[in-house]
């Protein structure tokens, strides 16, 4: 069963209240509205759409009368802040970044929810249709061994909640035979080896391998969790797959939080927005 199908099963019969943000691009804001319409054909949540006057003007006259009772437009001069205020007082029970500014969104998330470390787990799909969880996707995430272990612990916990048996592939900056070429490569490979050793010591039956730089082997071996060497390479791999390689993204789960928060790219395709809506409803 594809991973997305599991979320579809979890979302059935749920009627959550989902908050989503609008940014400055009329094109992407209209795309978010289209995703909401498509989603409401199958599911029955309520949507709270946050934006300033200009962004709400992009969509307010386009709302389908069939769905207007399920869509609430929330005007705010600071939508990145207001969306978390609604989450904190339980007016909504999940948040999707949508096309809000990433920096402002993260600032408010950390400040209002008292979060120090961000761990985002993305759901991706190859051009051939193979789906897997992936991280890190933020350039400042998971850049040392301790952060990587914490990320893996949170990922393992997330998959257990979804009743998915983890098959983990750890990537690094070269093959074992490349040790000695540069100190940067050596460090990356050694972190890959140490990461697997630590997780195996904690969980002897865990399916985890160091696939070195051979990301193609991670897919060949049907890994459902692929961990990039660091945040920068992780972000580049994500962008290459989704924006150049014909793959898809379905949103990213902020892990180890009490609240349900889903990330999306500001320029994400319609399928990414719809995927994020599904994740938010399924996990709420």
MIROKOL-651891 format. One record per residue (C-alpha): residue number from 1; residue in three letters; x, y, z. Coordinates in Angstrom, 1 decimal, m for minus. Each point is the difference from the previous one (the first is absolute). Last residue first. Example, Ala and Ser with C-alpha at 12.3 -4.5 7.8 and 13.67 -1.06 7.14 Angstrom:
2
<node><seq>2</seq><type>ser</type><x>13.7</x><y>m1.1</y><z>7.1</z></node>
<node><seq>1</seq><type>ala</type><x>m1.4</x><y>m3.4</y><z>0.7</z></node>
***
This chain:
284
<node><seq>284</seq><type>unk</type><x>m5.7</x><y>15.8</y><z>13.5</z></node>
<node><seq>283</seq><type>unk</type><x>2.4</x><y>m2.3</y><z>m1.8</z></node>
<node><seq>282</seq><type>unk</type><x>m2.2</x><y>m0.9</y><z>m2.9</z></node>
<node><seq>281</seq><type>unk</type><x>m1.3</x><y>3.5</y><z>m0.5</z></node>
<node><seq>280</seq><type>unk</type><x>3.4</x><y>1.6</y><z>m0.1</z></node>
<node><seq>279</seq><type>unk</type><x>1.5</x><y>m2.7</y><z>m2.1</z></node>
<node><seq>278</seq><type>unk</type><x>m2.8</x><y>0.3</y><z>m2.5</z></node>
<node><seq>277</seq><type>unk</type><x>0.3</x><y>3.8</y><z>m0.3</z></node>
<node><seq>276</seq><type>unk</type><x>3.7</x><y>m0.4</y><z>m0.5</z></node>
<node><seq>275</seq><type>unk</type><x>m0.6</x><y>m2.4</y><z>m2.8</z></node>
<node><seq>274</seq><type>unk</type><x>m2.4</x><y>2.4</y><z>m1.7</z></node>
<node><seq>273</seq><type>unk</type><x>2.6</x><y>2.7</y><z>0.3</z></node>
<node><seq>272</seq><type>unk</type><x>2.7</x><y>m2.2</y><z>m1.4</z></node>
<node><seq>271</seq><type>unk</type><x>m2.2</x><y>m1.2</y><z>m2.9</z></node>
<node><seq>270</seq><type>unk</type><x>m0.7</x><y>3.6</y><z>m1.0</z></node>
<node><seq>269</seq><type>unk</type><x>3.7</x><y>0.6</y><z>m0.4</z></node>
<node><seq>268</seq><type>unk</type><x>2.1</x><y>1.7</y><z>2.6</z></node>
<node><seq>267</seq><type>unk</type><x>1.2</x><y>3.5</y><z>m0.5</z></node>
<node><seq>266</seq><type>unk</type><x>m0.2</x><y>1.1</y><z>3.6</z></node>
<node><seq>265</seq><type>unk</type><x>1.2</x><y>m3.5</y><z>0.9</z></node>
<node><seq>264</seq><type>unk</type><x>m2.1</x><y>m1.7</y><z>2.5</z></node>
<node><seq>263</seq><type>unk</type><x>0.3</x><y>m0.7</y><z>3.8</z></node>
<node><seq>262</seq><type>unk</type><x>m2.6</x><y>m1.8</y><z>2.1</z></node>
<node><seq>261</seq><type>unk</type><x>m0.7</x><y>0.8</y><z>3.7</z></node>
<node><seq>260</seq><type>unk</type><x>m2.0</x><y>m2.2</y><z>2.3</z></node>
<node><seq>259</seq><type>unk</type><x>0.4</x><y>1.2</y><z>3.7</z></node>
<node><seq>258</seq><type>unk</type><x>1.7</x><y>m1.8</y><z>2.9</z></node>
<node><seq>257</seq><type>unk</type><x>3.3</x><y>0.0</y><z>m2.0</z></node>
<node><seq>256</seq><type>unk</type><x>2.4</x><y>m2.8</y><z>m0.5</z></node>
<node><seq>255</seq><type>unk</type><x>0.1</x><y>0.2</y><z>m3.8</z></node>
<node><seq>254</seq><type>unk</type><x>m0.9</x><y>2.9</y><z>m2.4</z></node>
<node><seq>253</seq><type>unk</type><x>m1.5</x><y>m2.1</y><z>m2.8</z></node>
<node><seq>252</seq><type>unk</type><x>1.0</x><y>0.9</y><z>m3.6</z></node>
<node><seq>251</seq><type>unk</type><x>m2.2</x><y>0.4</y><z>m3.0</z></node>
<node><seq>250</seq><type>unk</type><x>m1.0</x><y>m2.4</y><z>m2.9</z></node>
<node><seq>249</seq><type>unk</type><x>3.1</x><y>0.4</y><z>m2.2</z></node>
<node><seq>248</seq><type>unk</type><x>0.2</x><y>m1.3</y><z>m3.5</z></node>
<node><seq>247</seq><type>unk</type><x>2.6</x><y>m1.3</y><z>m2.4</z></node>
<node><seq>246</seq><type>unk</type><x>0.6</x><y>1.2</y><z>m3.6</z></node>
<node><seq>245</seq><type>unk</type><x>3.8</x><y>0.4</y><z>0.5</z></node>
<node><seq>244</seq><type>unk</type><x>0.4</x><y>3.8</y><z>m0.2</z></node>
<node><seq>243</seq><type>unk</type><x>m2.3</x><y>1.6</y><z>2.6</z></node>
<node><seq>242</seq><type>unk</type><x>m0.9</x><y>m3.0</y><z>2.2</z></node>
<node><seq>241</seq><type>unk</type><x>3.1</x><y>m2.2</y><z>m0.2</z></node>
<node><seq>240</seq><type>unk</type><x>2.6</x><y>2.8</y><z>m0.4</z></node>
<node><seq>239</seq><type>unk</type><x>m1.7</x><y>2.2</y><z>2.7</z></node>
<node><seq>238</seq><type>unk</type><x>m0.1</x><y>m2.9</y><z>2.5</z></node>
<node><seq>237</seq><type>unk</type><x>3.6</x><y>m1.0</y><z>m0.7</z></node>
<node><seq>236</seq><type>unk</type><x>1.1</x><y>3.7</y><z>0.4</z></node>
<node><seq>235</seq><type>unk</type><x>m1.8</x><y>0.4</y><z>3.3</z></node>
<node><seq>234</seq><type>unk</type><x>1.6</x><y>m3.2</y><z>1.4</z></node>
<node><seq>233</seq><type>unk</type><x>3.4</x><y>1.1</y><z>m1.3</z></node>
<node><seq>232</seq><type>unk</type><x>m0.4</x><y>3.2</y><z>2.0</z></node>
<node><seq>231</seq><type>unk</type><x>m1.5</x><y>m1.6</y><z>3.1</z></node>
<node><seq>230</seq><type>unk</type><x>2.5</x><y>m2.8</y><z>0.4</z></node>
<node><seq>229</seq><type>unk</type><x>1.0</x><y>m3.5</y><z>m1.3</z></node>
<node><seq>228</seq><type>unk</type><x>m3.6</x><y>m0.8</y><z>m1.2</z></node>
<node><seq>227</seq><type>unk</type><x>m2.2</x><y>m2.4</y><z>1.9</z></node>
<node><seq>226</seq><type>unk</type><x>m2.3</x><y>m2.3</y><z>m2.0</z></node>
<node><seq>225</seq><type>unk</type><x>m3.0</x><y>m1.7</y><z>1.8</z></node>
<node><seq>224</seq><type>unk</type><x>m2.2</x><y>m2.4</y><z>m1.9</z></node>
<node><seq>223</seq><type>unk</type><x>3.0</x><y>m2.0</y><z>m1.3</z></node>
<node><seq>222</seq><type>unk</type><x>m1.1</x><y>m2.3</y><z>m2.9</z></node>
<node><seq>221</seq><type>unk</type><x>3.5</x><y>m1.5</y><z>m0.6</z></node>
<node><seq>220</seq><type>unk</type><x>0.1</x><y>1.5</y><z>m3.5</z></node>
<node><seq>219</seq><type>unk</type><x>m1.0</x><y>3.4</y><z>1.4</z></node>
<node><seq>218</seq><type>unk</type><x>2.8</x><y>0.1</y><z>2.5</z></node>
<node><seq>217</seq><type>unk</type><x>2.3</x><y>m1.5</y><z>m2.6</z></node>
<node><seq>216</seq><type>unk</type><x>m0.6</x><y>3.0</y><z>m2.3</z></node>
<node><seq>215</seq><type>unk</type><x>1.2</x><y>2.3</y><z>2.9</z></node>
<node><seq>214</seq><type>unk</type><x>3.5</x><y>m1.5</y><z>m0.4</z></node>
<node><seq>213</seq><type>unk</type><x>2.0</x><y>2.5</y><z>2.0</z></node>
<node><seq>212</seq><type>unk</type><x>0.5</x><y>m2.3</y><z>2.9</z></node>
<node><seq>211</seq><type>unk</type><x>m2.9</x><y>m2.5</y><z>0.3</z></node>
<node><seq>210</seq><type>unk</type><x>0.4</x><y>m0.2</y><z>3.8</z></node>
<node><seq>209</seq><type>unk</type><x>m2.7</x><y>m2.5</y><z>1.0</z></node>
<node><seq>208</seq><type>unk</type><x>m2.9</x><y>m0.1</y><z>2.4</z></node>
<node><seq>207</seq><type>unk</type><x>m2.6</x><y>m2.7</y><z>0.6</z></node>
<node><seq>206</seq><type>unk</type><x>m0.4</x><y>0.1</y><z>3.7</z></node>
<node><seq>205</seq><type>unk</type><x>0.2</x><y>m3.3</y><z>1.8</z></node>
<node><seq>204</seq><type>unk</type><x>2.9</x><y>1.0</y><z>2.3</z></node>
<node><seq>203</seq><type>unk</type><x>m1.7</x><y>3.3</y><z>1.1</z></node>
<node><seq>202</seq><type>unk</type><x>2.3</x><y>2.0</y><z>2.2</z></node>
<node><seq>201</seq><type>unk</type><x>3.2</x><y>m1.5</y><z>m1.2</z></node>
<node><seq>200</seq><type>unk</type><x>m1.2</x><y>0.0</y><z>m3.6</z></node>
<node><seq>199</seq><type>unk</type><x>m0.8</x><y>3.7</y><z>0.3</z></node>
<node><seq>198</seq><type>unk</type><x>3.4</x><y>0.8</y><z>1.3</z></node>
<node><seq>197</seq><type>unk</type><x>1.8</x><y>m2.1</y><z>m2.6</z></node>
<node><seq>196</seq><type>unk</type><x>m2.1</x><y>1.4</y><z>m2.9</z></node>
<node><seq>195</seq><type>unk</type><x>0.8</x><y>3.6</y><z>1.1</z></node>
<node><seq>194</seq><type>unk</type><x>3.7</x><y>m0.9</y><z>0.4</z></node>
<node><seq>193</seq><type>unk</type><x>0.4</x><y>m1.3</y><z>m3.5</z></node>
<node><seq>192</seq><type>unk</type><x>m1.8</x><y>3.1</y><z>m1.5</z></node>
<node><seq>191</seq><type>unk</type><x>2.0</x><y>2.3</y><z>2.2</z></node>
<node><seq>190</seq><type>unk</type><x>3.2</x><y>m1.7</y><z>m1.2</z></node>
<node><seq>189</seq><type>unk</type><x>m1.0</x><y>0.5</y><z>m3.6</z></node>
<node><seq>188</seq><type>unk</type><x>m0.7</x><y>3.7</y><z>0.5</z></node>
<node><seq>187</seq><type>unk</type><x>3.3</x><y>0.5</y><z>2.0</z></node>
<node><seq>186</seq><type>unk</type><x>2.1</x><y>m1.7</y><z>m2.7</z></node>
<node><seq>185</seq><type>unk</type><x>m1.6</x><y>2.0</y><z>m2.8</z></node>
<node><seq>184</seq><type>unk</type><x>0.7</x><y>3.3</y><z>1.8</z></node>
<node><seq>183</seq><type>unk</type><x>3.5</x><y>m1.1</y><z>0.9</z></node>
<node><seq>182</seq><type>unk</type><x>0.8</x><y>m0.6</y><z>m3.7</z></node>
<node><seq>181</seq><type>unk</type><x>0.9</x><y>m3.0</y><z>m2.2</z></node>
<node><seq>180</seq><type>unk</type><x>1.0</x><y>m2.2</y><z>2.9</z></node>
<node><seq>179</seq><type>unk</type><x>m3.2</x><y>m2.1</y><z>0.2</z></node>
<node><seq>178</seq><type>unk</type><x>m1.3</x><y>m0.5</y><z>m3.5</z></node>
<node><seq>177</seq><type>unk</type><x>m0.2</x><y>m3.8</y><z>0.3</z></node>
<node><seq>176</seq><type>unk</type><x>m2.8</x><y>0.4</y><z>2.6</z></node>
<node><seq>175</seq><type>unk</type><x>m2.0</x><y>1.7</y><z>m2.8</z></node>
<node><seq>174</seq><type>unk</type><x>m0.6</x><y>3.7</y><z>0.1</z></node>
<node><seq>173</seq><type>unk</type><x>m1.8</x><y>2.9</y><z>1.7</z></node>
<node><seq>172</seq><type>unk</type><x>m2.5</x><y>m1.8</y><z>2.1</z></node>
<node><seq>171</seq><type>unk</type><x>m3.4</x><y>m1.6</y><z>m0.2</z></node>
<node><seq>170</seq><type>unk</type><x>m1.9</x><y>m1.9</y><z>2.8</z></node>
<node><seq>169</seq><type>unk</type><x>m2.7</x><y>m2.3</y><z>m1.3</z></node>
<node><seq>168</seq><type>unk</type><x>m2.8</x><y>m1.1</y><z>2.4</z></node>
<node><seq>167</seq><type>unk</type><x>m2.6</x><y>m2.7</y><z>m0.3</z></node>
<node><seq>166</seq><type>unk</type><x>m2.6</x><y>1.0</y><z>2.6</z></node>
<node><seq>165</seq><type>unk</type><x>m3.1</x><y>m2.2</y><z>0.6</z></node>
<node><seq>164</seq><type>unk</type><x>m3.0</x><y>2.2</y><z>m0.6</z></node>
<node><seq>163</seq><type>unk</type><x>m2.8</x><y>0.0</y><z>2.7</z></node>
<node><seq>162</seq><type>unk</type><x>m0.6</x><y>3.8</y><z>m0.6</z></node>
<node><seq>161</seq><type>unk</type><x>0.8</x><y>0.7</y><z>3.7</z></node>
<node><seq>160</seq><type>unk</type><x>3.1</x><y>m2.3</y><z>m0.4</z></node>
<node><seq>159</seq><type>unk</type><x>1.0</x><y>2.0</y><z>m3.0</z></node>
<node><seq>158</seq><type>unk</type><x>0.1</x><y>3.2</y><z>2.1</z></node>
<node><seq>157</seq><type>unk</type><x>1.9</x><y>m1.6</y><z>2.8</z></node>
<node><seq>156</seq><type>unk</type><x>2.7</x><y>m1.2</y><z>m2.4</z></node>
<node><seq>155</seq><type>unk</type><x>0.2</x><y>3.4</y><z>m1.6</z></node>
<node><seq>154</seq><type>unk</type><x>0.4</x><y>1.7</y><z>3.5</z></node>
<node><seq>153</seq><type>unk</type><x>2.8</x><y>m2.4</y><z>0.9</z></node>
<node><seq>152</seq><type>unk</type><x>1.6</x><y>0.5</y><z>m3.4</z></node>
<node><seq>151</seq><type>unk</type><x>0.0</x><y>3.8</y><z>0.3</z></node>
<node><seq>150</seq><type>unk</type><x>1.5</x><y>m0.3</y><z>3.5</z></node>
<node><seq>149</seq><type>unk</type><x>2.7</x><y>m2.2</y><z>m1.4</z></node>
<node><seq>148</seq><type>unk</type><x>0.7</x><y>2.4</y><z>m2.8</z></node>
<node><seq>147</seq><type>unk</type><x>0.1</x><y>3.0</y><z>2.4</z></node>
<node><seq>146</seq><type>unk</type><x>2.6</x><y>m1.8</y><z>2.2</z></node>
<node><seq>145</seq><type>unk</type><x>2.1</x><y>m1.0</y><z>m3.1</z></node>
<node><seq>144</seq><type>unk</type><x>0.1</x><y>3.5</y><z>m1.4</z></node>
<node><seq>143</seq><type>unk</type><x>m1.8</x><y>2.1</y><z>m2.7</z></node>
<node><seq>142</seq><type>unk</type><x>m3.6</x><y>m1.2</y><z>0.5</z></node>
<node><seq>141</seq><type>unk</type><x>m1.7</x><y>3.2</y><z>m1.0</z></node>
<node><seq>140</seq><type>unk</type><x>1.3</x><y>3.4</y><z>m1.0</z></node>
<node><seq>139</seq><type>unk</type><x>m0.5</x><y>m0.5</y><z>m3.8</z></node>
<node><seq>138</seq><type>unk</type><x>m3.5</x><y>m1.3</y><z>0.6</z></node>
<node><seq>137</seq><type>unk</type><x>m1.1</x><y>m3.2</y><z>m1.8</z></node>
<node><seq>136</seq><type>unk</type><x>1.5</x><y>m2.5</y><z>2.4</z></node>
<node><seq>135</seq><type>unk</type><x>m1.5</x><y>m2.4</y><z>m0.9</z></node>
<node><seq>134</seq><type>unk</type><x>m2.0</x><y>m2.5</y><z>m1.9</z></node>
<node><seq>133</seq><type>unk</type><x>m3.0</x><y>m2.2</y><z>0.2</z></node>
<node><seq>132</seq><type>unk</type><x>m0.6</x><y>m2.3</y><z>m3.0</z></node>
<node><seq>131</seq><type>unk</type><x>m2.2</x><y>m0.5</y><z>m3.0</z></node>
<node><seq>130</seq><type>unk</type><x>0.9</x><y>m1.9</y><z>m3.2</z></node>
<node><seq>129</seq><type>unk</type><x>m2.0</x><y>1.4</y><z>m2.9</z></node>
<node><seq>128</seq><type>unk</type><x>2.5</x><y>m0.4</y><z>m2.9</z></node>
<node><seq>127</seq><type>unk</type><x>0.8</x><y>3.8</y><z>0.1</z></node>
<node><seq>126</seq><type>unk</type><x>0.9</x><y>m0.5</y><z>3.6</z></node>
<node><seq>125</seq><type>unk</type><x>m2.4</x><y>0.9</y><z>2.8</z></node>
<node><seq>124</seq><type>unk</type><x>0.6</x><y>2.1</y><z>3.2</z></node>
<node><seq>123</seq><type>unk</type><x>m1.5</x><y>0.3</y><z>3.5</z></node>
<node><seq>122</seq><type>unk</type><x>2.1</x><y>2.5</y><z>1.9</z></node>
<node><seq>121</seq><type>unk</type><x>1.0</x><y>m0.3</y><z>3.7</z></node>
<node><seq>120</seq><type>unk</type><x>0.7</x><y>3.3</y><z>1.6</z></node>
<node><seq>119</seq><type>unk</type><x>2.0</x><y>0.2</y><z>3.3</z></node>
<node><seq>118</seq><type>unk</type><x>0.4</x><y>3.5</y><z>1.4</z></node>
<node><seq>117</seq><type>unk</type><x>1.8</x><y>0.5</y><z>3.3</z></node>
<node><seq>116</seq><type>unk</type><x>m0.8</x><y>2.9</y><z>2.4</z></node>
<node><seq>115</seq><type>unk</type><x>m3.8</x><y>m0.1</y><z>0.3</z></node>
<node><seq>114</seq><type>unk</type><x>m1.9</x><y>2.3</y><z>2.4</z></node>
<node><seq>113</seq><type>unk</type><x>m3.3</x><y>m0.3</y><z>m1.9</z></node>
<node><seq>112</seq><type>unk</type><x>m0.3</x><y>3.7</y><z>m0.5</z></node>
<node><seq>111</seq><type>unk</type><x>3.6</x><y>0.9</y><z>m0.5</z></node>
<node><seq>110</seq><type>unk</type><x>1.2</x><y>m3.0</y><z>m2.0</z></node>
<node><seq>109</seq><type>unk</type><x>m3.1</x><y>m0.1</y><z>m2.2</z></node>
<node><seq>108</seq><type>unk</type><x>0.1</x><y>3.8</y><z>m0.4</z></node>
<node><seq>107</seq><type>unk</type><x>3.6</x><y>0.0</y><z>m1.2</z></node>
<node><seq>106</seq><type>unk</type><x>m0.6</x><y>m3.0</y><z>m2.2</z></node>
<node><seq>105</seq><type>unk</type><x>m3.0</x><y>1.7</y><z>m1.8</z></node>
<node><seq>104</seq><type>unk</type><x>2.0</x><y>3.3</y><z>m0.4</z></node>
<node><seq>103</seq><type>unk</type><x>2.9</x><y>m1.8</y><z>m1.6</z></node>
<node><seq>102</seq><type>unk</type><x>m2.1</x><y>m2.3</y><z>m2.2</z></node>
<node><seq>101</seq><type>unk</type><x>m2.1</x><y>2.9</y><z>m1.4</z></node>
<node><seq>100</seq><type>unk</type><x>m3.6</x><y>m1.2</y><z>m0.3</z></node>
<node><seq>99</seq><type>unk</type><x>m1.0</x><y>m1.9</y><z>m3.2</z></node>
<node><seq>98</seq><type>unk</type><x>m1.7</x><y>m2.9</y><z>1.8</z></node>
<node><seq>97</seq><type>unk</type><x>1.4</x><y>m0.4</y><z>3.5</z></node>
<node><seq>96</seq><type>unk</type><x>m2.6</x><y>m2.6</y><z>1.0</z></node>
<node><seq>95</seq><type>unk</type><x>m1.3</x><y>0.1</y><z>3.5</z></node>
<node><seq>94</seq><type>unk</type><x>m2.1</x><y>m2.5</y><z>2.0</z></node>
<node><seq>93</seq><type>unk</type><x>m2.7</x><y>0.0</y><z>2.7</z></node>
<node><seq>92</seq><type>unk</type><x>m1.7</x><y>3.4</y><z>m0.6</z></node>
<node><seq>91</seq><type>unk</type><x>m1.8</x><y>2.1</y><z>2.5</z></node>
<node><seq>90</seq><type>unk</type><x>2.1</x><y>m1.9</y><z>2.5</z></node>
<node><seq>89</seq><type>unk</type><x>1.3</x><y>3.0</y><z>1.9</z></node>
<node><seq>88</seq><type>unk</type><x>3.6</x><y>m0.7</y><z>m1.0</z></node>
<node><seq>87</seq><type>unk</type><x>m0.9</x><y>m0.8</y><z>m3.6</z></node>
<node><seq>86</seq><type>unk</type><x>m1.9</x><y>3.3</y><z>m0.5</z></node>
<node><seq>85</seq><type>unk</type><x>3.0</x><y>1.9</y><z>1.5</z></node>
<node><seq>84</seq><type>unk</type><x>2.2</x><y>m2.1</y><z>m2.3</z></node>
<node><seq>83</seq><type>unk</type><x>m1.9</x><y>1.3</y><z>m3.1</z></node>
<node><seq>82</seq><type>unk</type><x>0.1</x><y>3.5</y><z>1.3</z></node>
<node><seq>81</seq><type>unk</type><x>3.8</x><y>0.2</y><z>0.1</z></node>
<node><seq>80</seq><type>unk</type><x>0.8</x><y>m0.9</y><z>m3.6</z></node>
<node><seq>79</seq><type>unk</type><x>m3.2</x><y>1.9</y><z>m1.0</z></node>
<node><seq>78</seq><type>unk</type><x>1.5</x><y>3.3</y><z>1.3</z></node>
<node><seq>77</seq><type>unk</type><x>m2.2</x><y>2.7</y><z>m1.5</z></node>
<node><seq>76</seq><type>unk</type><x>m2.9</x><y>m2.4</y><z>0.5</z></node>
<node><seq>75</seq><type>unk</type><x>m3.2</x><y>m0.8</y><z>m1.9</z></node>
<node><seq>74</seq><type>unk</type><x>m1.4</x><y>m3.5</y><z>0.7</z></node>
<node><seq>73</seq><type>unk</type><x>m2.0</x><y>m1.4</y><z>m2.9</z></node>
<node><seq>72</seq><type>unk</type><x>m2.3</x><y>m2.9</y><z>1.1</z></node>
<node><seq>71</seq><type>unk</type><x>m0.6</x><y>m2.9</y><z>m2.4</z></node>
<node><seq>70</seq><type>unk</type><x>m2.5</x><y>m2.8</y><z>0.7</z></node>
<node><seq>69</seq><type>unk</type><x>m3.2</x><y>2.0</y><z>m0.4</z></node>
<node><seq>68</seq><type>unk</type><x>1.3</x><y>1.4</y><z>m3.2</z></node>
<node><seq>67</seq><type>unk</type><x>0.4</x><y>m3.5</y><z>m1.5</z></node>
<node><seq>66</seq><type>unk</type><x>m2.9</x><y>m0.3</y><z>m2.5</z></node>
<node><seq>65</seq><type>unk</type><x>0.2</x><y>3.8</y><z>m0.6</z></node>
<node><seq>64</seq><type>unk</type><x>3.4</x><y>m0.5</y><z>m1.6</z></node>
<node><seq>63</seq><type>unk</type><x>2.5</x><y>2.6</y><z>1.4</z></node>
<node><seq>62</seq><type>unk</type><x>1.4</x><y>2.1</y><z>m2.9</z></node>
<node><seq>61</seq><type>unk</type><x>m0.9</x><y>3.4</y><z>1.3</z></node>
<node><seq>60</seq><type>unk</type><x>2.0</x><y>m0.3</y><z>3.1</z></node>
<node><seq>59</seq><type>unk</type><x>3.1</x><y>m1.5</y><z>m1.7</z></node>
<node><seq>58</seq><type>unk</type><x>2.5</x><y>2.7</y><z>m0.9</z></node>
<node><seq>57</seq><type>unk</type><x>m1.6</x><y>2.5</y><z>2.3</z></node>
<node><seq>56</seq><type>unk</type><x>1.1</x><y>m2.2</y><z>2.9</z></node>
<node><seq>55</seq><type>unk</type><x>3.6</x><y>0.5</y><z>m1.0</z></node>
<node><seq>54</seq><type>unk</type><x>m0.4</x><y>3.8</y><z>m0.2</z></node>
<node><seq>53</seq><type>unk</type><x>m1.9</x><y>0.4</y><z>3.3</z></node>
<node><seq>52</seq><type>unk</type><x>2.5</x><y>m2.2</y><z>2.0</z></node>
<node><seq>51</seq><type>unk</type><x>m0.3</x><y>m3.7</y><z>0.2</z></node>
<node><seq>50</seq><type>unk</type><x>m1.3</x><y>m3.0</y><z>1.9</z></node>
<node><seq>49</seq><type>unk</type><x>m2.4</x><y>m2.6</y><z>m1.4</z></node>
<node><seq>48</seq><type>unk</type><x>m2.0</x><y>m1.9</y><z>2.6</z></node>
<node><seq>47</seq><type>unk</type><x>m1.2</x><y>m3.2</y><z>m1.6</z></node>
<node><seq>46</seq><type>unk</type><x>m2.7</x><y>m2.3</y><z>1.4</z></node>
<node><seq>45</seq><type>unk</type><x>0.3</x><y>m3.7</y><z>m0.6</z></node>
<node><seq>44</seq><type>unk</type><x>m2.3</x><y>m2.2</y><z>m2.1</z></node>
<node><seq>43</seq><type>unk</type><x>1.9</x><y>m2.3</y><z>m2.3</z></node>
<node><seq>42</seq><type>unk</type><x>m0.2</x><y>m1.2</y><z>m3.6</z></node>
<node><seq>41</seq><type>unk</type><x>m1.3</x><y>3.0</y><z>m2.0</z></node>
<node><seq>40</seq><type>unk</type><x>1.3</x><y>2.3</y><z>2.7</z></node>
<node><seq>39</seq><type>unk</type><x>3.5</x><y>m1.0</y><z>m1.0</z></node>
<node><seq>38</seq><type>unk</type><x>m0.4</x><y>1.2</y><z>m3.6</z></node>
<node><seq>37</seq><type>unk</type><x>m1.4</x><y>3.4</y><z>1.2</z></node>
<node><seq>36</seq><type>unk</type><x>2.9</x><y>0.4</y><z>2.5</z></node>
<node><seq>35</seq><type>unk</type><x>2.5</x><y>m0.8</y><z>m2.7</z></node>
<node><seq>34</seq><type>unk</type><x>m1.6</x><y>2.6</y><z>m2.3</z></node>
<node><seq>33</seq><type>unk</type><x>0.2</x><y>2.6</y><z>2.9</z></node>
<node><seq>32</seq><type>unk</type><x>3.7</x><y>m0.8</y><z>0.4</z></node>
<node><seq>31</seq><type>unk</type><x>0.6</x><y>0.4</y><z>m3.7</z></node>
<node><seq>30</seq><type>unk</type><x>m1.7</x><y>3.4</y><z>0.2</z></node>
<node><seq>29</seq><type>unk</type><x>2.5</x><y>1.0</y><z>2.7</z></node>
<node><seq>28</seq><type>unk</type><x>2.9</x><y>m1.3</y><z>m2.2</z></node>
<node><seq>27</seq><type>unk</type><x>m0.9</x><y>2.1</y><z>m3.0</z></node>
<node><seq>26</seq><type>unk</type><x>m0.9</x><y>3.1</y><z>2.2</z></node>
<node><seq>25</seq><type>unk</type><x>3.5</x><y>m0.1</y><z>1.5</z></node>
<node><seq>24</seq><type>unk</type><x>0.3</x><y>2.0</y><z>3.3</z></node>
<node><seq>23</seq><type>unk</type><x>m0.5</x><y>m2.7</y><z>2.5</z></node>
<node><seq>22</seq><type>unk</type><x>m3.1</x><y>m1.9</y><z>1.1</z></node>
<node><seq>21</seq><type>unk</type><x>m0.1</x><y>m2.2</y><z>3.1</z></node>
<node><seq>20</seq><type>unk</type><x>m1.9</x><y>m3.2</y><z>1.0</z></node>
<node><seq>19</seq><type>unk</type><x>m2.0</x><y>m0.9</y><z>3.1</z></node>
<node><seq>18</seq><type>unk</type><x>m1.8</x><y>m3.3</y><z>0.1</z></node>
<node><seq>17</seq><type>unk</type><x>m3.0</x><y>m0.8</y><z>2.2</z></node>
<node><seq>16</seq><type>unk</type><x>m0.6</x><y>m3.7</y><z>0.1</z></node>
<node><seq>15</seq><type>unk</type><x>m2.9</x><y>m2.0</y><z>m1.3</z></node>
<node><seq>14</seq><type>unk</type><x>1.2</x><y>m3.6</y><z>m0.1</z></node>
<node><seq>13</seq><type>unk</type><x>m2.0</x><y>m2.8</y><z>m1.6</z></node>
<node><seq>12</seq><type>unk</type><x>2.9</x><y>m1.3</y><z>m2.1</z></node>
<node><seq>11</seq><type>unk</type><x>3.2</x><y>1.8</y><z>0.7</z></node>
<node><seq>10</seq><type>unk</type><x>1.8</x><y>m3.1</y><z>1.4</z></node>
<node><seq>9</seq><type>unk</type><x>m0.8</x><y>m2.0</y><z>m3.1</z></node>
<node><seq>8</seq><type>unk</type><x>1.3</x><y>2.8</y><z>m2.3</z></node>
<node><seq>7</seq><type>unk</type><x>3.2</x><y>0.2</y><z>2.2</z></node>
<node><seq>6</seq><type>unk</type><x>0.6</x><y>m3.7</y><z>m0.6</z></node>
<node><seq>5</seq><type>unk</type><x>m0.5</x><y>0.5</y><z>m3.7</z></node>
<node><seq>4</seq><type>unk</type><x>2.7</x><y>2.7</y><z>0.0</z></node>
<node><seq>3</seq><type>unk</type><x>2.5</x><y>m2.7</y><z>1.2</z></node>
<node><seq>2</seq><type>unk</type><x>m0.7</x><y>m2.2</y><z>m3.0</z></node>
<node><seq>1</seq><type>unk</type><x>m1.3</x><y>m3.5</y><z>0.9</z></node>
***
